[in-house]
Amino acid sequence: MTSPFSSALGRFAFELYRNIDEEGNVTVSPLSIHLALLMALEGARGETAAEFSAVLALPEGEAGIEKAARRALDRLTDEQRGFALSIVNALWGQVGHPFRSDYVERIGARYDAQAHAVDFAADPEAVRGVINGDIATTTRDRIPELIPIGMIDADTRLVLTNAVWFKAAWSSPFEPDRTAPAPFHLASGGTTDVPTMHDDATVSYFEDDRVQVVQLPYEDDDIVMDVVLPRPGLEITELERDLSVDTWRSWTKSASSTSVALHLPRFEMKCDLGLAEALDRMGLHQAFEVDRADFGGIDGGAGALVITEVLHSAWIKVEEGGTEAAAATAVVFMTGAIGIPAELPLEFRADRPFLFAIRQRATGILLFLGRVSDPRANPTE
């Protein structure tokens, strides 16, 4: 059953994905980005807040989105679940800056955000190391350096961060001794051999004249990986052009239990992104404009806060036993700065670029979303 939070997250996720101008392999955590921006929204006012609400796909007049988010996250991070999921939010604020106590208390209560007083003005590089170290700890060193050198300086006043780490075993693992090199047809037109996992399994499956879709359940079958494979001759960019949460849900809801011969590349990828331009294209303008940004709910307007960048880094590894994935997001604020069903046997052979998502079945919450254009960890072409 979807909630106002999961519905908003789904709409935001696919709109953001379409606006990310990135070729090759792409992976993001819509959940991580959405949570970090929700914390920024808590301090936005006026038209800046209205733009945040629209971009985050929040229902007009919908109160209590943070309560829906809290309920969803509590369920996801329940230690009794059959998978591991850590979600850590934090506020890193310049010592001595007049942050409103109600803002700090509110994001602490609503998002479990831990508040840290740091001194960007005295030693921004040292603070960068502390923030990156905290994120590395949460993500088990999968995201070792979210914030690159030079991204924060003595004018930085606030950084809001989210970090996510996920690990789960398949309900029916692939047998390692069946993994073998198999051709993968690259978007560039070339072909390369990649380690490909094989299994004969009964899974939820859907197909039409454009796509084949499988849902691969984890040990806790409330969490699944959807793999969407365009039909031969359909470019993945053409499929992505019309991609939406409604399209994705129609595929997954139409799936039925089917015996399938699965052929899925083993893959690992990491993606580092600056999201300011994508968010600007989606309609978040004022937050990046020094003369128009209104974050009076954070410091009463005393610091003329403006967002200079929204950083995101995500990593995922899919192999025979299951999946491990991690992501982190940082919203960087400065003062006075400028920025912006079928006949058997059925075969599902992912031997060309495909899309994937890791989501919770019951609510539709999207943990990770991405594109595999080249399954090699370090492609050379």
C-alpha positions as CSV (number, residue, x, y, z in Angstrom):
1,M,0.0,0.0,0.0
2,T,1.5,3.3,-1.1
3,S,1.7,6.3,1.2
4,P,1.9,10.1,0.5
5,F,5.7,9.7,1.0
6,S,6.3,6.7,-1.3
7,S,4.0,8.2,-4.0
8,A,5.9,11.5,-3.9
9,L,9.3,9.7,-3.9
10,G,8.3,7.6,-7.0
11,R,7.2,10.7,-9.0
12,F,10.3,12.6,-8.0
13,A,12.6,9.6,-8.7
14,F,11.7,9.2,-12.4
15,E,11.5,12.9,-13.1
16,L,15.0,13.3,-11.6
17,Y,16.3,10.3,-13.6
18,R,15.0,11.8,-16.9
19,N,16.8,15.1,-16.1
20,I,20.2,13.6,-15.2
21,D,22.4,14.2,-18.2
22,E,24.8,11.3,-17.8
23,E,25.9,8.7,-20.4
24,G,27.0,5.2,-19.6
25,N,26.2,3.5,-16.3
26,V,24.0,5.4,-13.9
27,T,22.9,4.5,-10.4
28,V,21.2,6.8,-7.9
29,S,19.3,6.4,-4.6
30,P,16.1,8.4,-5.0
31,L,15.4,7.8,-1.3
32,S,18.7,9.4,-0.2
33,I,18.3,12.5,-2.4
34,H,14.7,13.0,-1.4
35,L,15.4,12.8,2.3
36,A,18.3,15.3,2.0
37,L,16.1,17.7,0.1
38,L,13.2,17.3,2.5
39,M,15.5,18.5,5.3
40,A,16.4,21.5,3.3
41,L,12.7,22.2,2.6
42,E,12.1,22.3,6.4
43,G,14.0,25.6,6.4
44,A,12.8,27.0,3.1
45,R,10.2,29.8,3.1
46,G,8.0,31.6,0.5
47,E,8.5,30.8,-3.2
48,T,11.7,28.8,-2.4
49,A,9.6,26.4,-0.3
50,A,6.9,26.2,-3.0
51,E,9.5,25.2,-5.6
52,F,10.9,22.6,-3.3
53,S,7.4,21.1,-2.7
54,A,6.7,21.0,-6.5
55,V,10.1,19.4,-7.4
56,L,9.8,16.9,-4.5
57,A,6.3,16.0,-5.9
58,L,4.6,16.6,-2.6
59,P,0.8,16.6,-2.8
60,E,-0.6,20.1,-2.7
61,G,-2.1,20.8,0.7
62,E,-0.8,17.5,2.0
63,A,0.2,17.9,5.7
64,G,2.3,15.4,7.6
65,I,4.5,14.1,4.8
66,E,7.3,13.8,7.3
67,K,5.2,11.5,9.5
68,A,4.5,9.3,6.5
69,A,8.3,9.3,5.8
70,R,9.1,8.4,9.4
71,R,6.6,5.5,9.4
72,A,8.1,4.2,6.2
73,L,11.7,4.5,7.3
74,D,10.9,2.9,10.7
75,R,9.5,-0.1,8.8
76,L,12.4,-0.3,6.4
77,T,15.1,-0.2,9.0
78,D,13.4,-2.6,11.4
79,E,16.3,-4.9,12.6
80,Q,14.0,-7.9,12.4
81,R,13.8,-7.6,8.6
82,G,15.6,-10.1,6.4
83,F,18.0,-7.5,5.0
84,A,20.4,-4.9,6.3
85,L,19.6,-1.2,5.8
86,S,21.1,1.8,7.5
87,I,19.9,5.3,6.9
88,V,21.7,8.2,8.7
89,N,20.8,11.9,8.3
90,A,23.0,14.7,9.7
91,L,23.3,18.5,9.9
92,W,26.8,20.0,9.9
93,G,26.5,23.7,10.9
94,Q,29.1,26.5,11.3
95,V,29.8,27.1,15.0
96,G,28.5,30.5,16.0
97,H,26.1,30.8,13.1
98,P,22.6,31.8,14.3
99,F,20.7,28.6,13.4
100,R,17.2,28.6,14.6
101,S,16.8,26.0,17.4
102,D,13.4,25.0,16.2
103,Y,14.8,24.0,12.8
104,V,17.5,21.9,14.3
105,E,15.0,20.3,16.7
106,R,12.5,19.7,13.9
107,I,14.8,17.8,11.5
108,G,16.1,15.9,14.5
109,A,12.6,14.8,15.5
110,R,11.3,14.2,12.0
111,Y,14.4,12.7,10.3
112,D,16.6,11.6,13.2
113,A,19.2,14.1,11.9
114,Q,22.2,14.3,14.1
115,A,23.4,17.9,14.6
116,H,27.2,18.7,14.5
117,A,28.8,22.0,15.2
118,V,31.9,22.4,13.0
119,D,34.2,25.2,11.9
120,F,34.2,25.6,8.2
121,A,35.6,29.1,8.5
122,A,38.8,28.0,10.4
123,D,39.6,24.8,8.6
124,P,37.1,23.7,5.8
125,E,39.4,20.8,4.7
126,A,39.4,19.3,8.1
127,V,35.6,19.5,8.3
128,R,35.4,17.9,4.8
129,G,37.4,15.0,6.1
130,V,35.1,14.6,9.2
131,I,31.9,14.7,7.0
132,N,33.3,12.2,4.5
133,G,34.5,10.0,7.3
134,D,31.1,9.9,8.9
135,I,29.5,8.9,5.5
136,A,32.2,6.3,4.9
137,T,31.4,4.7,8.2
138,T,27.6,4.5,7.5
139,T,28.2,3.1,4.0
140,R,30.9,0.6,5.1
141,D,33.5,2.5,3.1
142,R,31.6,2.2,-0.2
143,I,31.3,6.0,-0.4
144,P,34.7,7.1,0.9
145,E,34.6,10.7,-0.4
146,L,31.3,12.2,-1.2
147,I,32.5,15.8,-0.9
148,P,35.5,16.5,-3.2
149,I,38.3,18.9,-2.5
150,G,37.3,22.5,-3.1
151,M,33.5,21.9,-2.7
152,I,33.4,23.5,0.7
153,D,35.4,26.5,1.9
154,A,35.5,29.2,4.6
155,D,32.1,30.6,3.4
156,T,30.3,27.3,3.9
157,R,27.7,27.6,6.7
158,L,25.7,24.4,6.5
159,V,25.8,20.9,4.9
160,L,22.9,18.5,5.2
161,T,23.8,14.9,4.5
162,N,22.1,11.6,4.1
163,A,23.8,8.2,3.8
164,V,22.2,4.8,3.0
165,W,23.7,1.3,3.0
166,F,21.8,-1.8,1.9
167,K,22.7,-5.5,1.8
168,A,20.5,-8.4,1.0
169,A,20.7,-12.0,-0.2
170,W,18.6,-13.4,-3.0
171,S,15.7,-15.6,-2.0
172,S,17.1,-18.0,-4.6
173,P,20.9,-17.3,-5.1
174,F,22.5,-17.9,-8.5
175,E,25.0,-20.8,-8.5
176,P,28.5,-19.5,-8.9
177,D,29.6,-22.4,-11.0
178,R,27.0,-21.6,-13.6
179,T,28.5,-18.1,-14.1
180,A,30.3,-17.8,-17.4
181,P,31.4,-15.2,-19.9
182,A,28.7,-14.3,-22.3
183,P,28.3,-11.5,-25.0
184,F,26.9,-8.2,-23.9
185,H,25.9,-5.7,-26.6
186,L,27.0,-2.2,-25.7
187,A,25.0,0.9,-26.5
188,S,27.9,2.0,-28.6
189,G,27.4,-0.9,-31.0
190,G,30.3,-3.0,-29.8
191,T,30.1,-6.4,-28.0
192,T,32.1,-7.5,-25.0
193,D,32.1,-10.7,-23.0
194,V,31.1,-10.2,-19.3
195,P,30.6,-12.7,-16.4
196,T,26.9,-13.7,-16.7
197,M,24.9,-15.4,-14.0
198,H,22.4,-18.1,-15.1
199,D,19.4,-19.7,-13.3
200,D,16.1,-21.4,-14.2
201,A,13.6,-19.9,-11.8
202,T,10.0,-19.1,-11.2
203,V,9.7,-15.3,-10.8
204,S,7.2,-12.5,-11.4
205,Y,7.5,-11.7,-15.1
206,F,5.9,-9.3,-17.6
207,E,6.5,-8.7,-21.3
208,D,5.0,-6.6,-24.1
209,D,6.2,-5.5,-27.5
210,R,8.7,-3.0,-25.9
211,V,10.1,-4.7,-22.7
212,Q,10.7,-7.8,-20.7
213,V,10.5,-7.3,-16.9
214,V,11.6,-9.6,-14.1
215,Q,11.2,-9.1,-10.4
216,L,14.0,-10.8,-8.4
217,P,13.1,-11.2,-4.8
218,Y,15.5,-11.0,-1.9
219,E,15.3,-13.3,1.2
220,D,12.8,-10.8,2.7
221,D,10.5,-10.9,-0.4
222,D,9.1,-7.5,0.4
223,I,12.2,-6.2,-1.2
224,V,12.8,-6.9,-4.9
225,M,15.0,-5.9,-7.8
226,D,13.1,-5.1,-11.0
227,V,15.2,-5.6,-14.2
228,V,13.7,-4.0,-17.3
229,L,15.1,-5.1,-20.6
230,P,14.2,-3.3,-23.8
231,R,13.3,-5.5,-26.8
232,P,16.0,-5.9,-29.4
233,G,16.1,-2.9,-31.7
234,L,14.6,-0.5,-29.0
235,E,17.3,1.8,-27.8
236,I,17.4,2.2,-24.0
237,T,17.4,6.0,-24.5
238,E,14.1,5.8,-26.3
239,L,12.6,3.7,-23.5
240,E,13.9,6.2,-20.9
241,R,12.3,9.1,-22.7
242,D,8.8,8.0,-21.7
243,L,9.8,6.5,-18.3
244,S,7.5,7.4,-15.4
245,V,6.5,5.9,-12.1
246,D,3.1,5.0,-13.6
247,T,4.8,3.1,-16.5
248,W,7.0,1.3,-14.1
249,R,4.2,0.4,-11.8
250,S,2.1,-0.9,-14.7
251,W,4.9,-3.3,-15.6
252,T,5.4,-4.6,-12.1
253,K,1.7,-4.9,-11.3
254,S,1.0,-6.8,-14.5
255,A,3.8,-9.3,-13.8
256,S,2.8,-12.9,-13.0
257,S,4.6,-16.0,-11.7
258,T,6.4,-17.6,-14.7
259,S,9.2,-20.0,-15.2
260,V,12.1,-18.1,-16.8
261,A,15.6,-19.0,-17.9
262,L,17.5,-16.0,-16.4
263,H,20.8,-14.6,-17.8
264,L,21.9,-11.6,-15.9
265,P,25.4,-10.0,-15.9
266,R,27.2,-9.7,-12.7
267,F,28.0,-6.0,-12.3
268,E,29.4,-3.3,-10.0
269,M,29.3,0.4,-10.6
270,K,29.8,3.7,-8.9
271,C,28.3,7.1,-10.0
272,D,29.2,10.5,-8.7
273,L,26.9,13.4,-9.6
274,G,26.3,17.1,-9.0
275,L,22.5,17.4,-9.1
276,A,22.1,21.2,-9.2
277,E,21.6,21.5,-12.9
278,A,19.1,18.6,-13.0
279,L,17.1,20.1,-10.1
280,D,17.1,23.5,-11.8
281,R,15.7,21.9,-14.9
282,M,13.0,20.3,-12.7
283,G,12.0,23.8,-11.4
284,L,14.1,24.3,-8.3
285,H,15.6,27.7,-9.2
286,Q,15.5,30.1,-6.2
287,A,17.4,27.8,-3.8
288,F,20.5,28.4,-6.0
289,E,20.1,32.1,-6.5
290,V,21.8,34.4,-4.0
291,D,19.3,37.3,-4.4
292,R,16.2,35.1,-4.2
293,A,16.9,32.1,-2.0
294,D,14.8,32.1,1.2
295,F,15.9,29.8,3.9
296,G,14.6,32.0,6.7
297,G,13.4,28.9,8.5
298,I,17.0,27.9,9.1
299,D,18.6,31.1,10.5
300,G,15.9,33.8,10.2
301,G,17.6,35.1,7.0
302,A,20.6,36.3,9.0
303,G,23.1,34.4,6.8
304,A,21.5,34.9,3.3
305,L,21.9,31.1,2.8
306,V,22.0,29.7,-0.7
307,I,22.6,26.2,-2.0
308,T,25.7,25.9,-4.1
309,E,25.5,22.2,-5.0
310,V,23.6,19.0,-4.3
311,L,26.2,16.2,-4.4
312,H,25.2,12.5,-4.8
313,S,27.3,9.4,-5.0
314,A,25.9,5.8,-5.3
315,W,27.5,2.4,-5.6
316,I,26.0,-1.0,-6.3
317,K,27.3,-4.6,-6.6
318,V,25.1,-7.4,-7.9
319,E,26.5,-10.9,-7.8
320,E,25.4,-14.5,-7.3
321,G,24.6,-14.3,-3.6
322,G,22.7,-11.0,-3.6
323,T,23.2,-7.2,-3.7
324,E,25.1,-4.6,-1.7
325,A,24.5,-0.9,-2.4
326,A,25.3,2.4,-0.8
327,A,24.6,6.1,-1.5
328,A,25.0,9.5,0.0
329,T,23.8,13.0,-0.6
330,A,25.0,16.4,0.6
331,V,23.2,19.7,0.3
332,V,25.8,22.4,0.5
333,F,24.9,25.9,1.7
334,M,27.1,29.0,1.7
335,T,26.5,32.6,2.6
336,G,26.4,35.1,-0.2
337,A,27.5,32.6,-2.8
338,I,26.1,31.9,-6.3
339,G,25.3,28.4,-7.7
340,I,22.7,26.3,-9.3
341,P,2.6,-14.6,-19.2
342,A,4.3,-16.5,-22.0
343,E,5.0,-19.9,-23.5
344,L,7.7,-22.0,-21.8
345,P,10.6,-22.1,-21.8
346,L,10.9,-18.3,-21.5
347,E,14.2,-16.6,-21.6
348,F,15.3,-13.3,-20.1
349,R,18.7,-12.6,-21.5
350,A,20.1,-9.3,-20.3
351,D,22.8,-9.1,-23.0
352,R,22.2,-5.4,-23.8
353,P,21.7,-2.2,-21.7
354,F,18.9,-2.5,-19.2
355,L,17.3,-0.6,-16.3
356,F,17.0,-1.7,-12.7
357,A,15.4,-0.7,-9.5
358,I,15.5,-1.9,-5.9
359,R,12.2,-1.2,-4.2
360,Q,9.9,-2.3,-1.3
361,R,6.9,-4.2,-2.7
362,A,4.4,-3.1,-0.1
363,T,4.9,0.7,-0.4
364,G,6.8,1.1,-3.7
365,I,9.7,3.0,-1.9
366,L,12.6,3.2,-4.4
367,L,15.9,2.6,-2.7
368,F,18.0,2.5,-5.9
369,L,17.4,3.2,-9.6
370,G,19.7,2.9,-12.5
371,R,20.9,1.9,-15.9
372,V,23.5,-0.7,-16.8
373,S,25.1,0.2,-20.1
374,D,28.3,-1.8,-19.6
375,P,28.5,-4.4,-16.8
376,R,32.3,-4.2,-16.6
377,A,33.5,-2.5,-13.4
378,N,36.0,-0.3,-15.2
379,P,34.9,-0.2,-18.9
380,T,37.6,1.0,-21.3
381,E,35.3,1.8,-24.2
